[in-house]
Amino acid sequence: MYKLQVQEDPDNPSSWHDVMGPDGSLLTFREEGEARRKLEQLYPVLVKAEKYDAAPKMTRVLNIITDEDDWPKKKKN
């Protein structure tokens, strides 16, 4: 699974936020290519500027990794 993030202020590392759908839920994608296409559709100017080094990086696609083996083992109550 992949999600999109956008940075509002390139000088503030804590200004990254997740991109939400029209219903307010997190936009997620099964394939990275699908996520990148949606990112370019939603933020065309930012993505194009990044491609040509005309602006600092303000968009990103993140891989959502799930914990499959529950390591380290959690104590059971």
Secondary structure as a PSIPRED ss2 file (coil, helix, strand):
# PSIPRED VFORMAT (PSIPRED V4.0)

   1 M C   1.000  0.000  0.000
   2 Y E   0.000  0.000  1.000
   3 K E   0.000  0.000  1.000
   4 L E   0.000  0.000  1.000
   5 Q E   0.000  0.000  1.000
   6 V E   0.000  0.000  1.000
   7 Q E   0.000  0.000  1.000
   8 E C   1.000  0.000  0.000
   9 D C   1.000  0.000  0.000
  10 P C   1.000  0.000  0.000
  11 D C   1.000  0.000  0.000
  12 N C   1.000  0.000  0.000
  13 P H   0.000  1.000  0.000
  14 S H   0.000  1.000  0.000
  15 S H   0.000  1.000  0.000
  16 W E   0.000  0.000  1.000
  17 H E   0.000  0.000  1.000
  18 D E   0.000  0.000  1.000
  19 V C   1.000  0.000  0.000
  20 M E   0.000  0.000  1.000
  21 G C   1.000  0.000  0.000
  22 P C   1.000  0.000  0.000
  23 D C   1.000  0.000  0.000
  24 G C   1.000  0.000  0.000
  25 S C   1.000  0.000  0.000
  26 L E   0.000  0.000  1.000
  27 L C   1.000  0.000  0.000
  28 T E   0.000  0.000  1.000
  29 F E   0.000  0.000  1.000
  30 R C   1.000  0.000  0.000
  31 E C   1.000  0.000  0.000
  32 E H   0.000  1.000  0.000
  33 G H   0.000  1.000  0.000
  34 E H   0.000  1.000  0.000
  35 A H   0.000  1.000  0.000
  36 R H   0.000  1.000  0.000
  37 R H   0.000  1.000  0.000
  38 K H   0.000  1.000  0.000
  39 L H   0.000  1.000  0.000
  40 E H   0.000  1.000  0.000
  41 Q H   0.000  1.000  0.000
  42 L H   0.000  1.000  0.000
  43 Y C   1.000  0.000  0.000
  44 P H   0.000  1.000  0.000
  45 V H   0.000  1.000  0.000
  46 L H   0.000  1.000  0.000
  47 V H   0.000  1.000  0.000
  48 K H   0.000  1.000  0.000
  49 A H   0.000  1.000  0.000
  50 E H   0.000  1.000  0.000
  51 K H   0.000  1.000  0.000
  52 Y C   1.000  0.000  0.000
  53 D C   1.000  0.000  0.000
  54 A C   1.000  0.000  0.000
  55 A C   1.000  0.000  0.000
  56 P C   1.000  0.000  0.000
  57 K C   1.000  0.000  0.000
  58 M C   1.000  0.000  0.000
  59 T E   0.000  0.000  1.000
  60 R E   0.000  0.000  1.000
  61 V E   0.000  0.000  1.000
  62 L E   0.000  0.000  1.000
  63 N E   0.000  0.000  1.000
  64 I C   1.000  0.000  0.000
  65 I C   1.000  0.000  0.000
  66 T C   1.000  0.000  0.000
  67 D C   1.000  0.000  0.000
  68 E C   1.000  0.000  0.000
  69 D C   1.000  0.000  0.000
  70 D C   1.000  0.000  0.000
  71 W C   1.000  0.000  0.000
  72 P C   1.000  0.000  0.000
  73 K C   1.000  0.000  0.000
  74 K C   1.000  0.000  0.000
  75 K C   1.000  0.000  0.000
  76 K C   1.000  0.000  0.000
  77 N C   1.000  0.000  0.000
